[in-house]
């Protein structure tokens, strides 16, 4: 195996969620910022939460509707 090719592993990396939750994990980065964690994720909390702040779902539905092939009438 080659030596000195792997990044330094931090056993106490700080993770900060946008909900304000903070915890530590092992990682190659010292600080990690995440948008969603187990304290605010709907699967773990049981509460439904829409995260679509930028209108991405509506844009996807509009593109999908525009891409749908139109049925032509054959005589």
N, C-alpha and C positions, 0 to 999 in steps of 0.2 A: 504494500500500500504506500501511496505517496504521503509524505509528512507535510504538515503546515498548509494544507489546502482547504481545510474546513473552517468555517467562521467560528468565532468564540461563542460558546453557549452560556447564556445567562440563566441561572436557576431562579432568579428573583426578578423577572421582568414585570413591570407595572402595566396593567391593562386598565384603560379608562373608557367607560361606555358613555354615549351621549345622554343616557338617562341619569348619569351621576354615579353609577355603581363602579367601584374600584376593587380590583383583586390582582393577585400576582400569579404568574405561570412561568414555566421554563420556555425560553425562546432565544433566537439569535439576535433579536432586537431588544434594546433596553426598555423602550416605551412603545406601547401599542394603543392606538385609538380606534375604537370600534363603534358602529352605529347601533348595534343591537346585541344584547347579551342574554343570559338565561334569566336575569331578573326582570327583563322587559319583553322577552319574546313571547308571542301568543301561545305557543305550544306549552311552555312551562307555566305561564300565568293563568291560562284558561280564558283570557279576555281577548276578543277580536280587536285588532288594531290595524287601521289602514295606514301604510307608510308611504303611499304614493303622493308625495308633495309636489312633484314636478309634472304631474299629468301624464306619466308614462303609460299607464294602463289605457287611458283614452286614446293616446296617440297610436298604441299598438292595435287597438280595436279598429280605429279608422284606417290604418294601413292594411289590416286584414280584410276589411270590407272592400277596400279599393282593389285589392289583389284578387279577390274572388272572381273567377271567370263568369262572364255573363252567358246565360243559356241562349242560344240562338234557336229560333223557330225554323224548323225544316218543313217545307211544303210537301 
